[in-house]
């Protein structure tokens, strides 16, 4: 997408939202987290001439507990969202979703860690509170579309709306949105998907938004200090049960750990087991025995993965597929062995060994820039 000459002017701003009628006859609901991205979306929506309603979900105010800014949808962020709405002269509503968020996202995050898997709570949040609930609210408010600050692109192809990676690879968030349904994508708008972050901040400054220089959130919103283990142990104290660190090949006991919640597959740091002839990594976790299994890097090599609860966005393409198993990983060539979508289980085979693949992660499939779908990794297969 090419940035319009003046995106804060009415005609240019309206083009970013692909509205079904003239903007002055439309209503846009904007999901406002209090960050600069969603605030710029609200400014662009207001500039379009449409009626704009900002909606903020209060999800988890862990930022207040830690005294650290940057936690999404917490106290300071809600105040920033409200201030931006006031500046733009648009309505703003806050909905308390803390209990639902805790149950659907935070508790599940703790359970996944306790089971020795590697959770991706941001995907769970997008599948639940952020899209499902916001979608319903926007419909109830009579909106023509729901706009968010995600860095992805929505394009319309021959078979309908498609989800594509952001123009700026460093900002792309498509990995977290593979669970978007076709019905949701038809209603969603992502006006920032074609912009680099620097342009977004310039737009925020041009609009006089008070959070134009606000730092981006770098961590999971309910763990802004990055200490996942502390959160998990607070919710599931049994996660701090000590256990053995065992060499996966020899069976030798190499040491003791302070709880499996401190480890994920692929991890090297924090093992505290020196004197080994080669670097060792976490290659498996036995949650029932509270056992962390370690081995050389070659034991992390994965040839295939079984996916569950898959989603597909649009038809399967007659084109080579790639997959990402982590948000910052580069897509790698894969073969799809089975159905995709409607919650079906399937299998993907990697063209070359992939490392650090763990149950609990998501595998997201692409055809070029287009997001085809994905699913949760339930199990992996080693390289024979």
C-alpha positions, -999 to +999 in steps of 0.1 A: +000+000+000+013+035-009+008+061+018-016+087+005-003+122+000-020+134+032-035+105+051-050+128+076-072+144+050-107+131+045-106+114+011-071+098+016-080+086+050-113+070+039-094+049+012-076+031+041-108+017+054-124+003+023-158+015+034-190+003+017-205+038+013-193+074+015-174+078+048-199+104+061-225+077+060-204+051+078-195+042+114-161+028+123-153+011+156-116+013+165-100-011+190-079+013+212-053-002+234-038+032+244-007+026+223+004+048+194-006+023+167-043+021+176-044+058+184-032+066+148-059+043+135-085+063+154-070+095+140-072+082+105-107+070+110-117+104+124-101+122+094-121+100+070-153+118+080-169+087+093-185+085+128-159+069+150-163+050+183-132+039+203-135+008+223-110-004+249-110-037+267-096-037+302-078-070+302-052-072+328-036-044+349-003-060+357+015-028+347+000-012+379+014-040+400+049-037+385+050+000+381+061-005+345+045+012+315+039-006+283+014-033+294-015-035+270-050-025+280-040-016+316-047+015+337-023+040+322-031+027+287-068+032+292-061+068+303-041+073+271-068+059+249-094+081+266-072+112+261-067+104+224-104+100+219-110+133+236-084+150+214-100+136+183-136+144+195-148+108+192-168+086+216-148+062+238-160+032+258-142+009+282-154-027+288-141-047+317-130-081+303-104-089+330-122-120+343-127-135+308-092-126+299-078-143+330-098-175+323-093-177+286-057-165+283-038-162+315-050-194+331-044-213+299-009-198+296-001-212+331-016-246+323+004-248+291+037-240+309+028-265+336+023-292+309+058-285+295+045-268+263+054-234+249+023-212+249+016-182+226-010-162+246-012-134+221-028-157+196-053-170+222-062-134+230-068-125+194-090-156+190-109-147+221-113-112+237-097-091+211-116-103+180-146-124+191-157-100+218-148-068+200-164-081+169-197-086+188-195-051+203-188-035+170-218-052+155-240-042+184-228-006+179-239-007+143-204-003+129-196-008+092-162-022+102-138-028+131-104-013+127-073-023+147-036-012+148-022-046+138+006-046+112-010-068+086-027-062+053-062-071+042-066-074+005-095-085-016-088-114-040-109-134-064-123-155-036-128-126-011-107-109+016-072-122+022-048-117+050-013-107+040+019-099+058+027-063+066+048-043+041+074-038+068+088-073+077+101-060+110+066-050+122+046-079+106+021-094+131+004-119+108+017-149+128-006-139+156-037-135+134-037-169+116-069-178+136-089-150+120-120-164+104-132-154+069-163-137+084-141-117+108-117-107+080-146-095+059-154-070+087-119-061+099-097-033+087-059-029+092-050+006+079-014+004+092-003-027+073+013-008+045+032+017+067+066+016+084+065+024+121+084+057+116+055+070+094+030+059+121+048+080+147+049+110+123+012+107+118+007+106+156+028+138+160+009+155+131-024+146+149-011+160+182-016+127+200+000+127+235+013+091+231+032+098+198+065+089+215+051+061+238+074+030+238+061-001+221+051-030+244+079-056+241+065-084+263+033-103+269+009-078+282+003-096+315+040-103+320+056-069+312+087-077+332+094-108+312+093-131+343+069-158+330+079-183+358+068-159+385+033-155+370+029-192+364+040-201+399+016-176+414-012-192+395+001-228+397+024-232+427+031-268+417+051-255+388+079-246+412+084-282+422+121-291+419+132-320+397+160-335+378+179-323+347+187-355+327+207-361+296+182-373+270+207-396+253+226-412+282+200-409+309+226-394+332+213-370+359+232-338+354+216-316+380+185-302+396+161-275+386+137-252+405+106-260+385+098-269+349+081-235+344+116-220+341+122-239+308+110-243+273+122-265+244+152-250+227+164-231+257+201-231+265+205-204+292+198-211+328+206-248+328+236-243+351+252-276+342+288-269+332+316-292+323+299-308+293+318-316+261+293-297+239+265-271+245+233-286+258+197-275+251+163-283+265+150-310+241+120-322+261+101-317+294+083-345+313+058-326+333+045-356+352+080-364+365+091-327+367+120-337+345+139-315+321+157-334+294+187-319+277+208-328+247+230-315+219+215-292+192+211-321+168+184-335+190+163-304+184+160-311+147+124-316+137+113-331+104+075-327+108+048-315+131+012-325+138-012-296+140-046-294+157-075-270+157-064-257+123-079-226+106-079-218+069-084-183+054-096-186+019-090-215-005-058-236-005-035-222-032-019-241-060+015-228-049+044-237-026+038-232+011+060-219+038+056-220+076+066-200+106+067-217+140+078-185+159+067-150+153+102-137+145+113-168+125+117-167+087+091-188+068+106-221+057+093-244+029+069-271+040+045-297+026+010-300+038+000-336+045-038-335+053-067-311+055-065-275+068-092-256+084-125-261+103-106-274+133-091-304+115-059-320+125-031-322+099+006-327+094+033-305+079+067-317+068+097-294+067+118-294+036+149-291+059+153-298+096+138-271+117+151-263+152+134-252+184+099-265+174+078-272+205+043-284+212+022-254+222+036-231+196+016-222+165+026-231+130+014-205+105+013-213+068+019-188+040+017-187+002+041-159-006+028-130+014-007-144+020-016-161+052-032-194+044-040-205+079-023-226+106-028-245+138-014-254+172+016-278+173+005-309+192+035-331+186+068-331+166+087-358+147+124-360+148+147-363+117+153-399+108 
